[in-house]
Amino acid sequence: MAKYVALVDIREQIQNAQELASVWGNVRAEFEEFGVTLDGSYAVLGEYDYILIFDAPDRDTAFRAGIAVESHGMDMQTMEIIPIDDFAQLVED
């Protein structure tokens, strides 16, 4: 499994907190259908509204996760991430 981080912006008007909670419930269910494991979701102060950290079995599945989020009125920029120790090993080789 690869690990990804996604920067998420809400592009449609959300009426209230209950509606937003419902949207995230739907996103979580779709992630589970795709075999995506959501490690964490955070609200962010700043340029983005949320950060998601998730595991996906492959790049195609990560794309599906992005499409699922975007279908709920949000923009998602996804990046594959690796631990610093793994990166250091790549540099040494």
C-alpha positions in Angstrom: 0.0 0.0 0.0 1.2 3.5 -0.8 0.5 6.5 1.5 -1.0 9.7 0.2 -1.8 13.2 1.5 -4.5 15.3 0.0 -5.2 19.0 0.3 -8.9 19.6 0.1 -10.9 22.8 -0.6 -14.7 23.1 -0.4 -15.9 24.7 -3.6 -19.6 24.5 -3.0 -21.5 26.3 -0.3 -22.1 24.0 2.7 -25.3 25.1 4.6 -24.4 23.7 8.0 -22.2 21.4 10.0 -24.6 18.5 9.8 -24.5 18.7 6.0 -20.7 18.7 6.1 -20.6 15.7 8.5 -23.0 13.8 6.1 -20.7 14.5 3.1 -17.6 13.2 5.0 -19.6 10.1 6.0 -20.3 9.4 2.3 -16.7 10.0 1.4 -15.5 7.6 4.1 -18.0 4.9 2.8 -16.7 5.4 -0.8 -13.1 5.1 0.4 -13.9 1.8 2.1 -15.5 0.5 -1.1 -12.3 1.2 -3.0 -10.1 -0.3 -0.4 -8.7 3.0 0.8 -7.8 3.4 4.5 -8.3 6.9 5.9 -5.5 7.4 8.4 -6.5 10.9 9.4 -8.6 13.9 8.4 -7.9 17.4 9.7 -9.5 20.8 9.4 -6.9 23.4 8.4 -6.5 27.1 9.0 -5.0 28.7 5.9 -5.1 28.1 2.2 -6.8 24.7 2.3 -9.9 23.6 4.3 -8.8 20.0 5.1 -5.9 17.6 4.9 -6.6 13.9 4.4 -3.9 11.2 4.9 -4.8 7.8 3.5 -3.4 4.5 2.2 -4.4 3.1 -1.2 -3.4 -0.2 -2.8 -2.3 1.6 -6.0 -2.2 4.8 -7.9 -5.5 4.1 -9.8 -7.3 3.6 -6.4 -5.9 6.9 -5.2 -7.3 8.6 -8.3 -10.7 7.0 -7.5 -10.5 8.5 -4.0 -9.9 11.9 -5.5 -12.8 11.6 -7.9 -15.1 10.5 -5.0 -14.1 13.6 -3.0 -14.5 15.9 -6.0 -18.0 14.5 -6.7 -19.0 16.0 -3.4 -18.2 19.5 -4.3 -14.6 19.7 -3.2 -11.3 20.1 -4.9 -8.6 17.6 -4.0 -4.8 17.8 -4.7 -3.3 14.4 -3.9 0.4 13.6 -3.4 2.1 10.3 -2.7 4.3 10.5 0.4 7.0 8.3 1.9 8.6 8.4 5.4 11.8 10.5 5.7 13.8 7.4 6.6 12.7 5.6 3.4 13.6 8.8 1.4 17.0 8.9 3.1 17.6 5.3 2.0 16.7 6.2 -1.6 19.2 9.0 -1.6 22.0 6.8 -0.2 21.5 4.2 -3.0 
